[in-house]
Amino acid sequence: MKTYSATPTDIKHEWYIVDADGLVLGRLATEVARIIRGKHKPMFTPHMDTGDNVIVINASKVKVTGKKAEQKNYFRHTGYMGHERFTPYATMLAKHPERVIEKAVYGMLPKTALGRQKLRGKLRVFADAKHTHAAQQPKVLNLKKDESK
């Protein structure tokens, strides 16, 4: 039996929309990273861009579990020695809710040229329910667990 390898003619990129309202940050990021990478498709090939585009709305309403809301910090460096800057989660969520999801998804993608290219072109995050990609006719992706059980 031969191993299947996708070719550029086989690949079809789709658009999905995810409502982050009430979802846990890490669980949302893993599912979004899986779709961006293309692992949800049976034709997944690691060296090809088989992933789809994802639009995340209501990024400001994402939640975290445990004590992460008080303890989680985002690191950045100014370029000077000893100039590390730490931004608390609550401040980052209030000022730049899009970056919270972008950083979480980036951490779950491979650190190769393909991973960097995928994040730059395939993830669109919006703080509220409005988005500018209605023309792409995105399919709704429901990531909420069924609470009836």
C-alpha positions as CSV (number, residue, x, y, z in Angstrom):
1,M,0.0,0.0,0.0
2,K,1.3,3.4,-0.9
3,T,1.3,6.5,1.3
4,Y,-1.0,9.2,0.1
5,S,0.6,12.6,-0.4
6,A,-1.6,15.6,-1.3
7,T,-0.8,17.6,-4.4
8,P,-1.7,21.3,-5.0
9,T,-4.6,20.4,-7.3
10,D,-6.2,18.3,-4.5
11,I,-6.1,21.0,-1.9
12,K,-9.3,23.1,-1.3
13,H,-9.2,25.8,1.3
14,E,-12.4,26.6,3.2
15,W,-13.4,29.3,5.7
16,Y,-14.7,28.6,9.2
17,I,-16.1,31.0,11.8
18,V,-15.8,30.3,15.5
19,D,-17.6,32.2,18.3
20,A,-15.2,32.4,21.3
21,D,-17.9,33.6,23.7
22,G,-17.6,31.4,26.8
23,L,-15.0,29.1,25.4
24,V,-11.8,28.1,27.3
25,L,-8.7,29.7,25.7
26,G,-6.5,26.6,25.5
27,R,-9.3,24.3,24.2
28,L,-10.2,26.9,21.6
29,A,-6.6,27.4,20.5
30,T,-6.0,23.7,20.0
31,E,-9.0,23.3,17.8
32,V,-8.2,26.4,15.8
33,A,-4.6,25.3,15.3
34,R,-5.8,21.9,14.2
35,I,-8.0,23.4,11.5
36,I,-5.3,25.9,10.4
37,R,-2.8,23.1,10.0
38,G,-5.3,20.8,8.2
39,K,-5.2,17.9,10.5
40,H,-9.0,17.6,10.4
41,K,-8.8,16.5,6.8
42,P,-8.1,12.9,5.7
43,M,-5.7,14.2,3.1
44,F,-3.4,15.9,5.7
45,T,0.2,16.0,4.5
46,P,2.7,17.6,6.9
47,H,4.8,19.4,4.3
48,M,1.9,20.8,2.3
49,D,-0.5,23.7,3.2
50,T,-3.8,21.7,3.5
51,G,-5.3,23.9,6.2
52,D,-8.3,26.1,6.2
53,N,-8.9,29.7,7.2
54,V,-10.4,30.5,10.6
55,I,-12.3,33.6,11.7
56,V,-12.6,34.0,15.5
57,I,-15.2,36.4,16.8
58,N,-15.9,37.6,20.3
59,A,-12.3,37.3,21.4
60,S,-12.9,39.6,24.4
61,K,-15.3,37.0,25.9
62,V,-12.9,34.1,26.1
63,K,-12.3,32.7,29.5
64,V,-9.4,30.8,31.3
65,T,-9.6,28.2,34.0
66,G,-8.0,28.0,37.4
67,K,-5.9,30.9,38.6
68,K,-4.6,31.8,35.1
69,A,-6.6,35.0,35.1
70,E,-4.5,36.3,38.0
71,Q,-1.2,34.5,37.4
72,K,-0.7,34.3,33.6
73,N,1.7,36.8,32.1
74,Y,2.7,37.6,28.5
75,F,6.4,38.1,27.9
76,R,8.1,40.5,25.4
77,H,11.6,41.9,25.2
78,T,12.6,45.4,24.1
79,G,16.0,44.3,22.8
80,Y,18.0,45.8,25.6
81,M,19.7,43.7,28.3
82,G,17.4,43.2,31.3
83,H,14.4,44.9,29.6
84,E,11.9,42.1,29.8
85,R,8.4,43.2,30.0
86,F,5.5,41.2,31.4
87,T,1.9,42.0,30.7
88,P,-0.8,40.4,32.9
89,Y,-3.5,38.4,31.3
90,A,-6.3,40.8,32.4
91,T,-4.5,43.8,30.9
92,M,-3.8,42.0,27.6
93,L,-7.5,40.9,27.4
94,A,-8.7,44.4,28.1
95,K,-6.4,46.2,25.6
96,H,-5.7,43.6,22.9
97,P,-8.1,40.6,23.1
98,E,-7.1,39.5,19.6
99,R,-3.5,39.0,20.7
100,V,-4.5,36.6,23.5
101,I,-5.9,34.1,21.0
102,E,-3.2,34.8,18.3
103,K,-0.5,34.0,20.9
104,A,-2.2,30.9,22.1
105,V,-2.7,29.5,18.6
106,Y,0.9,30.4,17.6
107,G,2.2,28.4,20.5
108,M,0.4,25.3,19.1
109,L,1.7,25.6,15.5
110,P,5.0,24.2,14.3
111,K,7.9,26.7,14.4
112,T,8.8,26.3,10.8
113,A,8.3,28.5,7.7
114,L,5.0,26.7,7.1
115,G,3.8,27.3,10.6
116,R,4.6,31.0,10.5
117,Q,3.0,31.4,7.1
118,K,-0.2,29.7,8.2
119,L,-0.7,31.9,11.2
120,R,-0.1,35.1,9.2
121,G,-2.5,34.3,6.5
122,K,-5.1,31.9,7.9
123,L,-6.2,33.3,11.3
124,R,-8.4,36.3,11.6
125,V,-9.4,37.4,15.1
126,F,-12.0,40.0,16.0
127,A,-12.8,41.4,19.5
128,D,-16.5,41.6,19.0
129,A,-19.2,39.9,16.8
130,K,-18.5,42.0,13.7
131,H,-16.1,40.7,11.1
132,T,-15.2,41.8,7.5
133,H,-15.2,38.3,5.8
134,A,-18.8,37.8,5.0
135,A,-18.0,37.6,1.3
136,Q,-16.0,34.3,1.9
137,Q,-19.2,32.7,3.2
138,P,-17.6,31.0,6.3
139,K,-19.1,27.8,7.7
140,V,-20.0,27.9,11.4
141,L,-17.8,25.7,13.5
142,N,-19.4,24.8,16.8
143,L,-16.8,24.1,19.5
144,K,-19.1,24.3,22.5
145,K,-19.6,21.1,24.5
146,D,-23.1,19.7,24.8
147,E,-24.2,20.5,28.3
148,S,-27.3,18.3,28.2
149,K,-25.3,15.2,29.4
